Amino acid sequence: MGGLISLREAATISGYHQDYLSFLIRKNKLNGKKIGRSWCVREEELRDFLAKKNAGEIIDNEKSDFNNKPINFVSLIKKLIPAVFLLFILFFLIIFQFINNNKIENNEELKNGYVISTVYSESVSEVSSQTTTKTKL
């Protein structure tokens, strides 16, 4: 094979997994050649790559690409809409509960355990109202 070694052998030499080495080849960080369905690398190039990586000359694309990607605000907003909607509903329910608690605290009949309900009915000839009071059980 002319100085070529398989990724299995390269993984043994480098200590990296075969999948990571094939990823490096696809990202043009490591020179490799595909023979059939398998990737192969030159042992000298692998050792040069490892020496550069250990010296800190090679920066991982995963980190640098992440920092250089522009922010897509449209997709970010689409992802945040459900969370914002749920927070709005939660805020509304908390305010509603607070208002109802203040109504009960300010109403003497309800504070003493009475429940009052008033039913209004209107017809063409008369207007009437009926109020019922029940004691607390």
N, C-alpha and C positions, 0 to 999 in steps of 0.2 A: 504493500500500500504506500510505499515511499515516505516513511516517517510519520504516517498518520496513525492515530490511535483512536479507539472508539470512545464514546462519552462515558462508558462504564469504566474504562481504564483512566480516563481523565478525572472522573469523580473520585477514584481511589487516590490519584496523585494530589488533587487539589483539596479534597475534603468537602467539596460542594456536591450537591445532588445533581444527577444527570439532567433533570428538568430545568434547574437553574442555569446550567451550562448551555443548554439548548436555547433558553431565553436570552442569554448573553450573545449567542451567535445570531439570533434573529434580530437583536437590537444593534448589531454591528459593533459590539464591544469586544468580541472575541472572534477571530477568524476561524471559520470552519467550512467544511465541505460536506455536502449530502451525497452519500453513496447508497443508492437504493432507497431504503426508508430510514436509514440511520445517519446521524451526524458524526463526523470525525473531525479531529483537530490535530494540528502538528504539535508534538510534545514540546518543542522549543518555544512555539508561540504561546502555549499554555503557561509554561514557566515564566516567560517574559510578562504575560498578563498578570500572573500572580505576584511577581516582583513589583510591578507598577501599582497594583491594587494595595499591596502591603505598604508601599511607600506613600500612598495617599494621592497618587497622581490621577487616579480614575475616580470620578464622582458618579455615584449611582444615579441613573436616569429617573428612578422612581421618586427620589427626593427632589431633584432639580426640576423635573417636569411638573410636579405638583405645584411648586412655587411659581412657576412661570405660566401656568394656565390662567387665561382670563376668566373672570367670574361671570357666569351666565345667570344674570339676575332674573330672567323670565322663568327658568327652571327652578331657581331658588324660591321665588315667590309661589310658584305652583306647589312646591313641596311644603311651604309654610302655611298655606291657606287653611288646611284642615286644623292645624294646631292653633292658629289664631282664632278660628271660628269656635273651637272648643273652649279656649280661654275666655272669649267674649260671653259664651253661654254660662260658663262658671261664674264670671264676674256678675252677670245679670242675676243669677240665682242667689248669690251672696247678698247683693243689694236688695233683692226682693225679700229675702228672709229677714234682713235687718229692718226694713220698713215694716213688715208684719209684726215683728217683735216690739217695735216702738208703738204701734197701734194698740197692741194688747196691754202694754205697760201703762199707756195713757188713758185707757178706758176702764173706769172704776167697776162697771158691772162685770166685765170680763176678768178683771183682776180678782174679784170676789168669787168667781166660779160660775157666773151666769152666762148663758149663751143667748144672744138676742138676734132674732131674724125678723125682718120686716118684708112683707110681700105686698106689692102694689099691684092693683088691677084697675084698668080703665075701660069703661064702656062708653057708648054714646050718651047715655043718660046720667051716669054717675061715676064719681071717682071715689075709690075706697082704699083703705089700707088696713092691714091686719098685722099686729105685732104679737109675737109669742116669746115668752120667757121661760127658760127651763133651768132648773137648778143643776148644779154639778153633781154627777153621780159618784 
